[in-house]
Amino acid sequence: MTADETPATETSANHPAGAPSPGLSPAPPALAIRHVTHEFGARKALDDVSLTVPAGSFTALLGPNGAGKTTLFSLVTRLYDNRSGSIDVLGHDVRREPAAALSALGVVFQARTLDLELTVLENLLYHATLHGIGFRAGRRRALELLEQDGLADRAKDKVRNLSGGQMRRVEIVRALIHRPRLLLLDEPTVGLDIASRAALVAQVRKLVAQEALGVLWATHIIEEIVPGDRIVVLHRGRVRADGTYGEILARTGSDGLGAAFLSLVGEDSEVAA
Ligand SMILES: Nc1ncnc2c1ncn2[C@@H]1O[C@H](COP(=O)(O)OP(=O)(O)OP(=O)(O)O)[C@@H](O)[C@H]1O
C-alpha cells in the first residue's frame, strides 16, 4: 500500500476517532504524563509533574513565564529525553515507542516556523512529505483543511503576505496534516490582536468538538479559558491544581479564574487577566 492509499483514521458521526468503541476497553487518553521531573543543572524546571489530556478535551496549561510549559512540551516531543516518570501519547510511551507516539502528535511551537518564501500550500506539502504522506494525498488533505478553516483562497500566496493570525492558523493546519490525535500548542496567541486570538481559539475548539482531538494549550492568558475547559495550573515546575474550570473555582473558593489562580500561585505571577 502506498502512502497515497493509506486509509484515513476511521471516524463517523457516532464514533469519532479517539472515542471509546462500544464493548471495547476505553480509549487511552491523548496524553498521560506521570511523575516527570526535569533539571537544567541545579535548576529544577519540572518537579514530579503528572497530568492527563483526555481525548476530545481542551486542556489549558496555565502558568506564568518560567513555569515550565515549554520544557514540558520539549519532553513530550522528544527534544529532551525524559529520564524520570513516563509520557504516553495515545497509550504509546514516547521512550519505548517513539515512532507511534510522535505520529499521533501535532505541535505548534511558540516560535513561528513557516518558510516565509514558500506558498501556504508548499509549506503544507513539505510537512506532509516529512510524515511520509504522498504528494496527491498530502495536497488533498492540505486543501481540505484550508477549506475547513476558510483559508483556501490563500493556498497559493506566499506566507510572507499573510497576517500574523493567518500564519498561526496555517501552522495549526500544518500540525494536523498527518491526522494526529493530540495537538500541543505553546502560547500560540502571543503577539496576536484580540480578533486574531479569538479566531485561533475558535479554530482549535471546533477541532476538539468535531474530531475528538485532545488539545493541550499552554497559555498565561486567563481570558482564553472558558467554563467547560480542563485546567492544569503549573507554577515553578509544579502542578498546583488540575481539574475542570468549576473544580478549580470550588477548590479555591473563588468566583473567577483570575482570583483562583492568584490564590494558587501567590502574587508573583505574570498571568494576564
Ligand atoms: N535550556 C535551558 N537551560 C537552563 N535553564 C532553562 C532552559 N530552558 C528553560 N530553563 C529554565 O527552566 C525554567 C522553565 O522554563 P520554561 O521555558 O519551560 O518555562 P515556560 O513556562 O515555557 O516560560 P515562558 O512562558 O517564559 O516560555 C525557567 O526557570 C527557565 O529559565
The ligand as an SDF file (V2000), in Angstrom:
LIG
                    3D

 31 33  0  0  0  0  0  0  0  0999 V2000
   17.9150   25.2400   28.1820 N   0  0  0  0  0  0  0  0  0  0  0  0
   17.7830   25.7000   29.4190 C   0  0  0  0  0  0  0  0  0  0  0  0
   18.8490   25.8220   30.2540 N   0  0  0  0  0  0  0  0  0  0  0  0
   18.7130   26.2570   31.5120 C   0  0  0  0  0  0  0  0  0  0  0  0
   17.5390   26.6170   32.0770 N   0  0  0  0  0  0  0  0  0  0  0  0
   16.4480   26.5290   31.3010 C   0  0  0  0  0  0  0  0  0  0  0  0
   16.4990   26.0720   29.9470 C   0  0  0  0  0  0  0  0  0  0  0  0
   15.2410   26.0980   29.4340 N   0  0  0  0  0  0  0  0  0  0  0  0
   14.4370   26.5360   30.4200 C   0  0  0  0  0  0  0  0  0  0  0  0
   15.1560   26.7950   31.5350 N   0  0  0  0  0  0  0  0  0  0  0  0
   14.6220   27.2440   32.8340 C   0  0  0  0  0  0  0  0  0  0  0  0
   13.6110   26.3290   33.2110 O   0  0  0  0  0  0  0  0  0  0  0  0
   12.5040   27.0330   33.7840 C   0  0  0  0  0  0  0  0  0  0  0  0
   11.2420   26.7400   32.9600 C   0  0  0  0  0  0  0  0  0  0  0  0
   11.3650   27.3780   31.6890 O   0  0  0  0  0  0  0  0  0  0  0  0
   10.2950   27.1690   30.5160 P   0  0  0  0  0  0  0  0  0  0  0  0
   10.8270   27.8810   29.3100 O   0  0  0  0  0  0  0  0  0  0  0  0
    9.9600   25.7550   30.3990 O   0  0  0  0  0  0  0  0  0  0  0  0
    9.0390   27.9460   31.1060 O   0  0  0  0  0  0  0  0  0  0  0  0
    7.7310   28.4930   30.3500 P   0  0  0  0  0  0  0  0  0  0  0  0
    6.5890   28.2370   31.2590 O   0  0  0  0  0  0  0  0  0  0  0  0
    7.6630   27.9220   28.9950 O   0  0  0  0  0  0  0  0  0  0  0  0
    8.0210   30.0450   30.2800 O   0  0  0  0  0  0  0  0  0  0  0  0
    7.8120   31.0840   29.0730 P   0  0  0  0  0  0  0  0  0  0  0  0
    6.3570   31.3540   29.0470 O   0  0  0  0  0  0  0  0  0  0  0  0
    8.6110   32.2580   29.5210 O   0  0  0  0  0  0  0  0  0  0  0  0
    8.3400   30.4440   27.8260 O   0  0  0  0  0  0  0  0  0  0  0  0
   12.8830   28.5080   33.8190 C   0  0  0  0  0  0  0  0  0  0  0  0
   13.4480   28.7630   35.0770 O   0  0  0  0  0  0  0  0  0  0  0  0
   13.9360   28.6090   32.7250 C   0  0  0  0  0  0  0  0  0  0  0  0
   14.8480   29.6490   32.9910 O   0  0  0  0  0  0  0  0  0  0  0  0
  1  2  1  0
  2  3  1  0
  2  7  2  0
  3  4  2  0
  4  5  1  0
  5  6  2  0
  6  7  1  0
  6 10  1  0
  7  8  1  0
  8  9  2  0
  9 10  1  0
 10 11  1  0
 11 12  1  0
 11 30  1  0
 12 13  1  0
 13 14  1  0
 13 28  1  0
 14 15  1  0
 15 16  1  0
 16 17  2  0
 16 18  1  0
 16 19  1  0
 19 20  1  0
 20 21  2  0
 20 22  1  0
 20 23  1  0
 23 24  1  0
 24 25  2  0
 24 26  1  0
 24 27  1  0
 28 29  1  0
 28 30  1  0
 30 31  1  0
M  END
$$$$
